[in-house]
């Protein structure tokens, strides 16, 4: 079951029992794809809650060579994670996030440079926290990665031998994942682990929605 978070049920039965003795448990709420869907124009809102995120595990087929990714986002937050793709068999990763209102690309393909490469500005003058919709498109073509922001090509870089990515996070990480990825500590100044606090929509890989998303503590995008 896809989990959107928890809501507090304020249900008080008309009984001769004092209200203070009635327990009001949190209950899981299933997502309604008509109002919450990261893969369509409906979108999803990532909250500032430390567990808020959209998570895709064991993606098949994986995000590999000659693949492309697309997502739209809007936020008023200056910092926060947009997209993170990782591998279950290596420490390879690629991520897009906001830092001081700027769009940043980070990637680690191990053998490419022997060290983590980070802090690559997509556009120096643009600010992306104006609460308007912006788009990111990322292409993996042969040995290179290319980034398009709002329809314009801004960056092309060497990405081989980056492995295939089979897990993806949108808007935030699970608490457990922070222990696995060293770059979350290395990039602490960039606040890579921060929740987006905004909306994401039209997330596709190769022009199609990614199957079996898991939603945690999210809400409807307005």
Long-range contacts (C-beta under 8 A, 24 or more apart in sequence): 1-28, 1-30, 2-30, 2-31, 2-213, 2-214, 2-215, 3-28, 3-29, 3-30, 3-31, 3-214, 3-215, 3-216, 4-29, 4-30, 4-31, 4-36, 4-215, 4-216, 4-217, 4-218, 4-219, 5-29, 5-47, 5-49, 5-51, 5-52, 5-215, 5-216, 5-217, 5-218, 5-219, 6-217, 31-215, 31-218, 35-220, 36-215, 36-218, 36-219, 36-220, 36-221, 38-170, 38-200, 38-201, 38-203, 38-213, 38-215, 39-202, 39-203, 39-204, 39-209, 39-210, 39-213, 40-201, 40-202, 40-209, 41-201, 41-202, 42-201, 42-221, 43-72, 43-199, 43-200, 43-201, 43-202, 43-221, 44-170, 44-171, 44-199, 44-200, 44-201, 44-215, 44-218, 44-219, 44-220, 44-221, 45-198, 45-199, 45-218, 45-219, 45-220, 45-221, 45-222, 46-80, 46-170, 46-171, 46-172, 46-195, 46-196, 46-197, 46-198, 46-199, 46-200, 46-218, 47-195, 47-197, 47-217, 47-218, 47-219, 48-195, 48-197, 49-195, 49-217, 50-172, 50-175, 50-195, 51-172, 51-174, 51-175, 51-216, 51-217, 52-171, 52-172, 52-195, 52-216, 52-217, 52-218, 53-169, 53-170, 53-171, 53-172, 53-173, 53-174, 53-195, 53-216, 53-217, 53-218, 54-169, 54-170, 54-171, 54-200, 54-203, 54-213, 54-214, 54-215, 54-216, 54-218, 55-167, 55-168, 55-169, 55-170, 55-174, 55-213, 55-214, 55-216, 56-167, 56-168, 56-169, 56-210, 56-212, 56-213, 56-214, 57-166, 57-167, 57-212, 57-214, 58-88, 58-166, 58-167, 59-165, 59-166, 59-167, 59-168, 59-205, 59-210, 60-166, 62-164, 62-165, 62-166, 63-140, 63-164, 63-165, 63-166, 63-168, 63-205, 64-140, 64-164, 64-165, 65-140, 65-141, 65-142, 65-164, 66-140, 66-141, 66-142, 67-139, 67-140, 67-205, 67-206, 68-137, 68-138, 68-139, 68-140, 68-205, 68-206, 68-207, 69-136, 69-137, 69-138, 69-139, 69-203, 69-204, 69-205, 70-135, 70-136, 70-137, 70-138, 70-202, 70-203, 70-204, 70-207, 71-135, 71-136, 71-170, 71-200, 71-201, 71-202, 71-203, 71-204, 72-133, 72-134, 72-135, 72-136, 72-200, 72-201, 72-202, 73-128, 73-133, 73-134, 73-136, 73-196, 73-198, 73-199, 73-200, 73-201, 74-131, 74-132, 74-133, 74-134, 74-198, 74-199, 75-128, 75-129, 75-131, 75-196, 75-197, 75-198, 75-199, 76-129, 76-130, 76-131, 76-197, 76-198, 77-129, 77-194, 77-196, 77-197, 77-198, 78-129, 79-190, 79-191, 79-194, 80-171, 80-172, 80-191, 80-194, 80-195, 80-196, 80-197, 80-198, 81-169, 81-170, 81-171, 81-172, 81-173, 81-192, 81-193, 81-194, 81-195, 81-196, 82-136, 82-170, 82-171, 82-196, 82-200, 83-136, 83-168, 83-169, 83-170, 83-203, 84-168, 84-169, 84-170, 84-173, 85-165, 85-167, 85-168, 86-165, 86-167, 86-168, 86-169, 86-181, 87-163, 87-164, 87-165, 87-166, 87-167, 88-166, 88-167, 89-163, 90-163, 91-181, 91-182, 91-183, 92-162, 92-163, 92-165, 93-165, 93-181, 93-183, 94-138, 94-145, 94-159, 94-162, 94-165, 95-192, 96-136, 96-138, 97-190, 97-191, 97-192, 97-194, 98-128, 98-129, 98-196, 99-190, 99-191, 101-127, 101-128, 101-129, 102-126, 102-127, 102-128, 103-128, 103-134, 103-136, 103-149, 104-190, 105-147, 105-155, 106-183, 106-187, 106-190, 106-192, 107-145, 107-157, 107-159, 107-162, 108-183, 109-159, 109-160, 109-161, 109-162, 109-163, 110-161, 110-162, 111-161, 112-158, 112-159, 112-160, 112-161, 112-162, 116-183, 116-186, 118-183, 118-186, 118-187, 118-190, 119-190, 120-155, 120-157, 122-147, 122-149, 122-154, 122-155, 123-149, 123-154, 126-150, 131-198, 133-201, 135-202, 168-210, 170-200, 170-203, 171-195, 171-196, 171-198, 171-200, 171-218, 172-196, 174-216
